[in-house]
Amino acid sequence: MAKPHVLVIPYPAQGHVIPIMELAQRLVNHDVKVTVVNTEVTHTLVTSNAFENDGFSDLLQLVSIPDGLQSSADRTDLCKLTRSILETMPGKLEELIEKINKEDSNKVTCIIVDDCMGWAIKVAKKMGIRRAAFCPASVTTLTSMLSCPNLIADGIINNNGIPLNQQMIKLSETMPLIKPTNLWWTRFEDLPTVEAFFQVVKEAPEAYRLTEWHLCRSTIELESGALNLFPQLLPIGPLLASNRRADQVGHFWQEDSTCLAWLDQQPPCSVIYVAFGSFTIFNQTQFEELALALELSDRPFLWVVRQGMTKETTAAFPDGFVERVGSRGRILSWAPQQKVLAHPSVACFVSHCGWNSTLEGVTNGLPFLCWPYFADQFQNEIYICDIWKIGLGFEKDEAGIIRRGEIKGKVEQLLGDNTFRTKATDIKEKVTSSIREGGCSHKNLSNFIEWIKEKDISCQESN
Protein backbone atom coordinates (compact mmCIF):
# COMPACT_ATOMS: atom_id res chain seq x y z
CA MET A 1 0.00 0.00 0.00
CA ALA A 2 1.39 3.40 -0.97
CA LYS A 3 2.53 5.62 1.88
CA PRO A 4 2.47 9.40 1.96
CA HIS A 5 5.82 10.60 0.62
CA VAL A 6 7.19 13.91 1.84
CA LEU A 7 10.12 15.83 0.36
CA VAL A 8 11.91 18.14 2.83
CA ILE A 9 14.35 20.81 1.71
CA PRO A 10 16.65 22.69 4.13
CA TYR A 11 18.89 25.65 3.42
CA PRO A 12 22.48 24.33 3.28
CA ALA A 13 23.64 25.48 6.72
CA GLN A 14 24.11 23.49 9.93
CA GLY A 15 21.46 25.43 11.84
CA HIS A 16 18.90 24.65 9.13
CA VAL A 17 19.74 21.01 8.38
CA ILE A 18 19.58 19.70 11.97
CA PRO A 19 16.03 20.91 12.76
CA ILE A 20 14.57 19.79 9.45
CA MET A 21 16.17 16.37 9.98
CA GLU A 22 14.47 16.30 13.38
CA LEU A 23 11.12 16.99 11.73
CA ALA A 24 11.83 14.30 9.14
CA GLN A 25 12.41 11.72 11.84
CA ARG A 26 9.15 12.63 13.58
CA LEU A 27 7.32 11.97 10.32
CA VAL A 28 9.12 8.65 9.83
CA ASN A 29 8.10 7.63 13.34
CA HIS A 30 4.49 8.02 12.14
CA ASP A 31 4.98 5.78 9.09
CA VAL A 32 5.51 8.59 6.58
CA LYS A 33 8.15 8.16 3.88
CA VAL A 34 10.56 11.11 3.80
CA THR A 35 13.18 12.16 1.25
CA VAL A 36 15.58 14.84 2.48
CA VAL A 37 16.96 16.94 -0.38
CA ASN A 38 20.31 18.57 0.40
CA THR A 39 22.85 20.24 -1.81
CA GLU A 40 25.60 17.87 -2.92
CA VAL A 41 28.17 19.33 -0.50
CA THR A 42 25.79 19.23 2.45
CA HIS A 43 24.74 15.68 1.56
CA THR A 44 28.37 14.56 1.68
CA LEU A 45 28.94 16.21 5.05
CA VAL A 46 25.80 14.76 6.64
CA THR A 47 26.27 11.22 5.36
CA SER A 48 30.00 11.08 6.12
CA ASN A 49 29.43 12.14 9.74
CA ALA A 50 26.46 9.89 10.45
CA PHE A 51 26.71 7.10 13.00
CA GLU A 52 25.05 3.74 12.57
CA ASN A 53 22.61 4.63 15.36
CA ASP A 54 21.63 7.96 13.85
CA GLY A 55 18.07 6.81 13.39
CA PHE A 56 17.94 6.47 9.59
CA SER A 57 15.40 3.91 8.45
CA ASP A 58 13.96 2.47 5.26
CA LEU A 59 11.42 5.29 5.29
CA LEU A 60 14.08 8.02 5.38
CA GLN A 61 16.33 8.59 2.39
CA LEU A 62 18.86 11.33 1.72
CA VAL A 63 19.39 12.63 -1.82
CA SER A 64 21.13 15.64 -3.31
CA ILE A 65 20.94 18.16 -6.12
CA PRO A 66 23.67 20.62 -7.17
CA ASP A 67 23.78 24.17 -5.83
CA GLY A 68 25.30 25.45 -9.07
CA LEU A 69 28.78 26.18 -7.72
CA GLN A 70 31.99 24.37 -8.66
CA SER A 71 33.02 21.69 -6.16
CA SER A 72 36.05 23.77 -5.17
CA ALA A 73 34.06 26.99 -4.59
CA ASP A 74 34.06 28.67 -1.18
CA ARG A 75 30.61 28.05 0.28
CA THR A 76 31.27 30.35 3.20
CA ASP A 77 30.76 33.09 0.59
CA LEU A 78 27.05 33.27 1.39
CA CYS A 79 26.37 35.89 -1.27
CA LYS A 80 27.67 33.67 -4.07
CA LEU A 81 26.04 30.55 -2.61
CA THR A 82 22.62 32.15 -2.18
CA ARG A 83 22.56 33.63 -5.69
CA SER A 84 23.64 30.31 -7.18
CA ILE A 85 20.91 28.43 -5.30
CA LEU A 86 18.24 30.79 -6.62
CA GLU A 87 19.48 30.37 -10.19
CA THR A 88 20.17 26.64 -10.25
CA MET A 89 18.13 24.65 -7.78
CA PRO A 90 14.51 25.27 -8.88
CA GLY A 91 15.05 23.44 -12.17
CA LYS A 92 17.08 20.68 -10.52
CA LEU A 93 14.37 20.13 -7.90
CA GLU A 94 11.70 19.78 -10.57
CA GLU A 95 13.84 17.21 -12.36
CA LEU A 96 14.33 15.27 -9.13
CA ILE A 97 10.61 15.14 -8.34
CA GLU A 98 9.84 13.94 -11.87
CA LYS A 99 12.47 11.21 -11.48
CA ILE A 100 11.12 10.09 -8.10
CA ASN A 101 7.54 9.99 -9.36
CA LYS A 102 8.63 7.90 -12.32
CA GLU A 103 10.73 5.38 -10.38
CA ASP A 104 9.13 5.21 -6.93
CA SER A 105 5.76 3.59 -6.23
CA ASN A 106 5.34 6.16 -3.46
CA LYS A 107 5.02 9.36 -5.47
CA VAL A 108 5.76 12.67 -3.79
CA THR A 109 2.56 13.80 -2.08
CA CYS A 110 3.83 16.77 -0.04
CA ILE A 111 6.81 19.08 0.16
CA ILE A 112 8.12 20.80 3.31
CA VAL A 113 10.35 23.76 2.57
CA ASP A 114 12.77 25.75 4.72
CA ASP A 115 11.67 29.40 4.72
CA CYS A 116 15.03 30.37 3.22
CA MET A 117 14.28 28.10 0.24
CA GLY A 118 10.90 29.65 -0.54
CA TRP A 119 11.43 29.23 -4.29
CA ALA A 120 10.72 25.50 -3.79
CA ILE A 121 7.13 26.32 -2.81
CA LYS A 122 6.61 27.67 -6.33
CA VAL A 123 8.02 24.45 -7.79
CA ALA A 124 5.59 22.40 -5.69
CA LYS A 125 2.69 24.65 -6.70
CA LYS A 126 3.58 24.25 -10.36
CA MET A 127 3.72 20.45 -10.01
CA GLY A 128 0.45 20.17 -8.08
CA ILE A 129 2.07 18.97 -4.86
CA ARG A 130 0.72 19.79 -1.41
CA ARG A 131 3.06 22.07 0.48
CA ALA A 132 4.13 23.31 3.87
CA ALA A 133 6.77 25.75 5.01
CA PHE A 134 9.07 25.22 7.98
CA CYS A 135 10.85 27.98 9.88
CA PRO A 136 14.00 26.73 11.64
CA ALA A 137 14.59 30.18 13.15
CA SER A 138 12.49 32.12 15.65
CA VAL A 139 8.98 33.28 14.84
CA THR A 140 10.23 36.85 15.30
CA THR A 141 12.72 36.27 12.49
CA LEU A 142 9.96 34.94 10.26
CA THR A 143 7.57 37.79 11.03
CA SER A 144 10.22 40.30 9.98
CA MET A 145 10.45 38.47 6.64
CA LEU A 146 6.69 38.36 6.17
CA SER A 147 6.48 42.06 7.08
CA CYS A 148 9.07 43.21 4.54
CA PRO A 149 6.47 44.56 2.02
CA ASN A 150 5.09 46.82 4.77
CA LEU A 151 8.60 47.82 5.86
CA ILE A 152 9.32 48.91 2.28
CA ALA A 153 5.97 50.69 1.90
CA ASP A 154 6.47 52.54 5.18
CA GLY A 155 9.92 53.77 4.14
CA ILE A 156 11.75 51.82 6.86
CA ILE A 157 13.88 49.82 4.39
CA ASN A 158 14.58 50.25 0.70
CA ASN A 159 13.96 47.69 -2.05
CA ASN A 160 17.32 46.05 -1.29
CA GLY A 161 16.48 45.61 2.40
CA ILE A 162 18.75 48.39 3.66
CA PRO A 163 17.39 50.39 6.64
CA LEU A 164 16.71 54.02 5.70
CA ASN A 165 16.81 55.36 9.27
CA GLN A 166 17.48 54.26 12.83
CA GLN A 167 13.88 54.47 14.05
CA MET A 168 12.91 51.44 16.12
CA ILE A 169 10.53 49.08 14.33
CA LYS A 170 7.22 48.08 15.90
CA LEU A 171 5.76 45.06 14.13
CA SER A 172 2.96 44.75 16.67
CA GLU A 173 1.87 46.07 20.06
CA THR A 174 2.76 42.77 21.72
CA MET A 175 6.27 42.36 20.29
CA PRO A 176 9.49 44.00 21.49
CA LEU A 177 10.80 46.81 19.32
CA ILE A 178 13.38 45.83 16.71
CA LYS A 179 16.48 47.84 15.86
CA PRO A 180 16.68 48.31 12.08
CA THR A 181 20.23 46.96 12.24
CA ASN A 182 18.92 43.81 13.93
CA LEU A 183 16.82 42.80 10.93
CA TRP A 184 18.56 39.49 10.31
CA TRP A 185 19.46 40.03 6.66
CA THR A 186 21.31 43.27 7.55
CA ARG A 187 23.71 41.54 9.96
CA PHE A 188 26.24 40.50 7.32
CA GLU A 189 29.58 42.17 6.73
CA ASP A 190 29.16 43.29 3.11
CA LEU A 191 26.39 44.90 1.09
CA PRO A 192 26.26 42.28 -1.70
CA THR A 193 25.53 39.54 0.86
CA VAL A 194 22.83 41.66 2.49
CA GLU A 195 21.18 42.22 -0.88
CA ALA A 196 21.50 38.54 -1.84
CA PHE A 197 19.77 37.40 1.33
CA PHE A 198 17.08 40.01 0.89
CA GLN A 199 16.16 38.26 -2.35
CA VAL A 200 15.46 35.23 -0.14
CA VAL A 201 13.48 37.42 2.26
CA LYS A 202 11.31 38.83 -0.53
CA GLU A 203 10.33 35.28 -1.54
CA ALA A 204 8.84 34.60 1.90
CA PRO A 205 5.54 36.53 1.72
CA GLU A 206 4.60 34.99 -1.63
CA ALA A 207 5.63 31.52 -0.47
CA TYR A 208 3.53 32.10 2.64
CA ARG A 209 0.45 32.79 0.49
CA LEU A 210 1.03 29.59 -1.49
CA THR A 211 1.52 27.44 1.60
CA GLU A 212 -1.12 25.34 3.30
CA TRP A 213 0.78 24.93 6.57
CA HIS A 214 3.46 27.12 8.10
CA LEU A 215 5.30 25.32 10.89
CA CYS A 216 7.46 27.18 13.40
CA ARG A 217 10.08 25.75 15.73
CA SER A 218 9.00 27.75 18.74
CA THR A 219 6.29 27.83 21.39
CA ILE A 220 3.58 30.22 22.50
CA GLU A 221 5.39 30.49 25.83
CA LEU A 222 8.49 31.92 24.15
CA GLU A 223 7.04 34.14 21.41
CA SER A 224 3.37 34.82 21.99
CA GLY A 225 3.53 38.33 20.50
CA ALA A 226 5.05 37.21 17.20
CA LEU A 227 2.62 34.30 16.93
CA ASN A 228 -0.32 36.63 17.53
CA LEU A 229 0.81 38.81 14.62
CA PHE A 230 0.38 35.93 12.15
CA PRO A 231 -2.12 33.47 13.69
CA GLN A 232 -1.67 31.02 10.80
CA LEU A 233 1.85 30.25 12.02
CA LEU A 234 1.76 27.02 14.01
CA PRO A 235 4.39 26.38 16.69
CA ILE A 236 5.65 22.79 16.90
CA GLY A 237 8.83 23.49 18.88
CA PRO A 238 11.28 23.04 20.38
CA LEU A 239 11.59 19.85 18.23
CA LEU A 240 14.79 18.58 19.82
CA ALA A 241 16.43 15.16 19.75
CA SER A 242 16.69 15.14 23.54
CA ASN A 243 12.93 14.57 23.55
CA ARG A 244 13.58 11.15 21.96
CA ARG A 245 15.95 8.27 22.60
CA ALA A 246 17.67 8.67 19.25
CA ASP A 247 20.73 10.84 18.79
CA GLN A 248 20.58 14.15 16.99
CA VAL A 249 21.25 13.82 13.25
CA GLY A 250 22.44 16.07 10.46
CA HIS A 251 25.80 17.20 11.82
CA PHE A 252 28.46 18.54 9.45
CA TRP A 253 31.25 17.51 11.85
CA GLN A 254 31.85 14.36 13.85
CA GLU A 255 30.74 14.69 17.46
CA ASP A 256 33.24 13.99 20.23
CA SER A 257 31.18 12.17 22.84
CA THR A 258 34.17 11.52 25.13
CA CYS A 259 33.44 14.89 26.75
CA LEU A 260 30.41 13.34 28.45
CA ALA A 261 32.66 11.16 30.62
CA TRP A 262 34.65 14.28 31.53
CA LEU A 263 31.43 16.05 32.50
CA ASP A 264 30.54 13.10 34.74
CA GLN A 265 33.64 13.92 36.81
CA GLN A 266 32.69 17.58 37.41
CA PRO A 267 30.59 18.92 40.32
CA PRO A 268 26.92 19.80 39.64
CA CYS A 269 26.33 23.25 38.10
CA SER A 270 30.04 23.99 37.81
CA VAL A 271 30.98 23.85 34.12
CA ILE A 272 31.01 26.80 31.73
CA TYR A 273 29.99 25.45 28.31
CA VAL A 274 31.31 27.57 25.44
CA ALA A 275 30.14 26.98 21.86
CA PHE A 276 29.56 29.35 18.96
CA GLY A 277 27.91 27.24 16.29
CA SER A 278 29.05 26.58 12.76
CA PHE A 279 29.71 30.09 11.38
CA THR A 280 31.26 32.32 14.08
CA ILE A 281 34.80 33.46 13.30
CA PHE A 282 37.14 35.23 15.76
CA ASN A 283 40.30 37.18 15.12
CA GLN A 284 43.33 35.99 17.06
CA THR A 285 43.15 38.76 19.67
CA GLN A 286 39.55 37.97 20.55
CA PHE A 287 40.26 34.25 20.65
CA GLU A 288 43.11 34.77 23.11
CA GLU A 289 41.03 37.08 25.32
CA LEU A 290 38.34 34.41 25.59
CA ALA A 291 40.91 31.73 26.42
CA LEU A 292 42.50 33.86 29.14
CA ALA A 293 39.08 34.72 30.58
CA LEU A 294 38.26 31.02 30.92
CA GLU A 295 41.59 30.52 32.63
CA LEU A 296 40.93 33.43 35.03
CA SER A 297 37.43 32.17 35.84
CA ASP A 298 38.97 29.36 37.91
CA ARG A 299 36.00 27.17 36.92
CA PRO A 300 35.87 23.99 34.83
CA PHE A 301 34.99 24.71 31.22
CA LEU A 302 34.09 22.77 28.08
CA TRP A 303 35.01 24.76 24.96
CA VAL A 304 34.10 23.84 21.38
CA VAL A 305 36.83 25.12 19.03
CA ARG A 306 35.81 23.90 15.60
CA GLN A 307 38.04 23.94 12.55
CA GLY A 308 37.97 27.37 10.92
CA MET A 309 36.86 29.21 14.06
CA THR A 310 39.64 31.79 13.74
CA LYS A 311 40.72 33.82 10.74
CA GLU A 312 44.10 32.13 11.03
CA THR A 313 44.51 28.63 9.61
CA THR A 314 44.75 27.06 13.06
CA ALA A 315 43.54 28.59 16.31
CA ALA A 316 46.56 29.52 18.44
CA PHE A 317 46.06 29.35 22.20
CA PRO A 318 48.03 31.74 24.43
CA ASP A 319 51.47 30.46 25.41
CA GLY A 320 51.19 27.93 28.20
CA PHE A 321 47.38 28.13 28.33
CA VAL A 322 46.67 24.45 27.76
CA GLU A 323 49.25 23.41 30.36
CA ARG A 324 48.02 25.91 32.95
CA VAL A 325 44.34 24.96 32.76
CA GLY A 326 45.16 21.25 32.67
CA SER A 327 42.22 18.93 33.29
CA ARG A 328 40.05 21.85 34.44
CA GLY A 329 39.43 22.69 30.79
CA ARG A 330 38.25 20.38 28.04
CA ILE A 331 38.63 21.57 24.45
CA LEU A 332 37.10 19.69 21.52
CA SER A 333 36.22 20.32 17.88
CA TRP A 334 32.47 19.47 17.97
CA ALA A 335 30.20 18.40 20.81
CA PRO A 336 27.00 16.39 21.20
CA GLN A 337 25.49 19.66 22.31
CA GLN A 338 22.03 18.58 23.41
CA LYS A 339 23.51 15.91 25.66
CA VAL A 340 26.04 18.38 27.02
CA LEU A 341 23.41 20.98 27.85
CA ALA A 342 21.26 18.35 29.55
CA HIS A 343 24.15 17.30 31.79
CA PRO A 344 23.77 18.30 35.47
CA SER A 345 27.39 19.53 35.63
CA VAL A 346 26.76 22.41 33.22
CA ALA A 347 26.20 25.77 34.94
CA CYS A 348 25.78 28.16 31.99
CA PHE A 349 25.99 28.45 28.24
CA VAL A 350 28.29 30.96 26.49
CA SER A 351 26.56 31.04 23.12
CA HIS A 352 26.35 32.79 19.75
CA CYS A 353 22.54 32.69 20.25
CA GLY A 354 21.64 30.79 17.12
CA TRP A 355 18.05 29.58 17.42
CA ASN A 356 19.13 25.92 17.70
CA SER A 357 21.39 26.71 20.62
CA THR A 358 18.85 29.08 22.16
CA LEU A 359 16.15 26.41 22.19
CA GLU A 360 18.56 23.77 23.47
CA GLY A 361 19.67 25.99 26.34
CA VAL A 362 16.15 27.10 27.21
CA THR A 363 14.82 23.54 27.16
CA ASN A 364 17.49 22.55 29.67
CA GLY A 365 16.87 25.49 31.99
CA LEU A 366 20.29 27.10 31.55
CA PRO A 367 21.26 30.77 31.89
CA PHE A 368 23.16 32.33 28.98
CA LEU A 369 26.09 34.58 28.28
CA CYS A 370 25.28 35.98 24.84
CA TRP A 371 27.88 36.51 22.12
CA PRO A 372 25.96 36.91 18.81
CA TYR A 373 27.86 36.91 15.53
CA PHE A 374 25.43 37.58 12.65
CA ALA A 375 21.91 37.19 11.17
CA ASP A 376 19.10 36.56 13.67
CA GLN A 377 21.44 36.01 16.61
CA PHE A 378 21.29 39.65 17.76
CA GLN A 379 17.51 39.61 18.01
CA ASN A 380 17.66 36.29 19.86
CA GLU A 381 20.00 37.95 22.34
CA ILE A 382 17.32 40.60 22.98
CA TYR A 383 14.84 37.89 23.91
CA ILE A 384 17.32 36.05 26.16
CA CYS A 385 18.50 39.14 28.03
CA ASP A 386 15.61 41.62 27.93
CA ILE A 387 12.42 39.59 27.48
CA TRP A 388 13.02 36.25 29.18
CA LYS A 389 15.75 37.72 31.45
CA ILE A 390 17.79 34.54 31.59
CA GLY A 391 21.12 35.88 30.39
CA LEU A 392 23.63 38.69 30.03
CA GLY A 393 25.41 40.23 27.07
CA PHE A 394 28.99 41.46 26.76
CA GLU A 395 30.37 44.95 26.18
CA LYS A 396 33.11 45.50 23.59
CA ASP A 397 35.96 47.99 24.05
CA GLU A 398 36.79 50.79 21.62
CA ALA A 399 38.69 48.29 19.44
CA GLY A 400 35.65 46.05 19.17
CA ILE A 401 37.11 43.38 21.47
CA ILE A 402 35.40 41.74 24.44
CA ARG A 403 38.21 41.69 26.99
CA ARG A 404 39.04 38.97 29.50
CA GLY A 405 37.99 41.11 32.46
CA GLU A 406 34.55 41.75 30.93
CA ILE A 407 34.05 38.04 30.27
CA LYS A 408 35.21 36.98 33.74
CA GLY A 409 33.01 39.64 35.36
CA LYS A 410 29.89 38.57 33.48
CA VAL A 411 30.51 34.92 34.36
CA GLU A 412 30.68 35.86 38.03
CA GLN A 413 27.58 38.06 37.78
CA LEU A 414 25.53 35.39 36.01
CA LEU A 415 26.51 32.53 38.29
CA GLY A 416 26.46 34.66 41.43
CA ASP A 417 22.79 35.61 41.02
CA ASN A 418 20.42 32.67 41.32
CA THR A 419 17.63 34.73 39.73
CA PHE A 420 18.89 33.82 36.25
CA ARG A 421 18.77 30.09 36.98
CA THR A 422 15.33 30.40 38.62
CA LYS A 423 13.85 32.21 35.61
CA ALA A 424 15.49 29.74 33.23
CA THR A 425 14.00 26.80 35.15
CA ASP A 426 10.56 28.40 35.02
CA ILE A 427 10.75 28.90 31.26
CA LYS A 428 12.01 25.34 30.82
CA GLU A 429 8.90 23.99 32.52
CA LYS A 430 6.57 26.07 30.36
CA VAL A 431 8.34 25.15 27.11
CA THR A 432 8.58 21.44 27.80
CA SER A 433 4.91 21.32 28.77
CA SER A 434 4.06 22.45 25.24
CA ILE A 435 5.59 19.36 23.65
CA ARG A 436 3.99 16.89 26.03
CA GLU A 437 0.77 15.17 25.00
CA GLY A 438 -2.00 17.73 25.22
CA GLY A 439 0.40 20.67 24.84
CA CYS A 440 0.02 23.19 22.02
CA SER A 441 3.12 22.18 20.05
CA HIS A 442 2.27 18.50 20.41
CA LYS A 443 -1.27 19.06 19.12
CA ASN A 444 -0.09 21.14 16.16
CA LEU A 445 2.46 18.54 15.06
CA SER A 446 -0.07 15.73 15.46
CA ASN A 447 -2.64 17.62 13.38
CA PHE A 448 -0.06 18.27 10.68
CA ILE A 449 0.88 14.60 10.48
CA GLU A 450 -2.79 13.66 10.19
CA TRP A 451 -3.14 16.13 7.31
CA ILE A 452 -0.20 14.52 5.53
CA LYS A 453 -1.91 11.14 5.81
CA GLU A 454 -5.30 12.29 4.55
CA LYS A 455 -6.43 10.42 1.45
CA ASP A 456 -8.21 11.56 -1.70
CA ILE A 457 -7.31 15.22 -1.36
CA SER A 458 -6.88 17.02 -4.63
CA CYS A 459 -3.49 18.65 -4.98
CA GLN A 460 -4.67 21.00 -7.67
CA GLU A 461 -5.51 24.41 -6.28
CA SER A 462 -6.39 27.76 -7.65
CA ASN A 463 -4.11 30.71 -7.06
Secondary structure, 3 states (H helix, E strand, C coil): CCCCEEEEECCCCHHHHHHHHHHHHHHHHCCCEEEEEEEHHHHHHHHHCCCCCCCCCCCEEEEEECCCCCCCCCCCCHHHHHHHHHHHHHHHHHHHHHHHHHHCCCCCCEEEEEHHHCHHHHHHHHCCCEEEEEECCCHHHHHHHHCHHHHHHCCCECCCCCECCCCCECCCCCCCCECHHHCHHHCCCCHHHHHHHHHHHHHHHHHHHCCCEEEECCCHHHHHHHHHHCCCEEECCCCCHHHCCCCCCCCCCCCCCCHHHHHHCCCCCCEEEEECCCCCCECHHHHHHHHHHHHHHCCCEEEECCCCCECCCCCCCCCCHHHHHHHHEEEECCCCHHHHHCCCCEEEEEECCCHHHHHHHHHCCCCEEECCCCCCHHHHHHHHHHHCCCEEECCCCCCCCCCHHHHHHHHHHHHHCHHHHHHHHHHHHHHHHHHCCCCHHHHHHHHHHHHHHCCCCCCCCCC
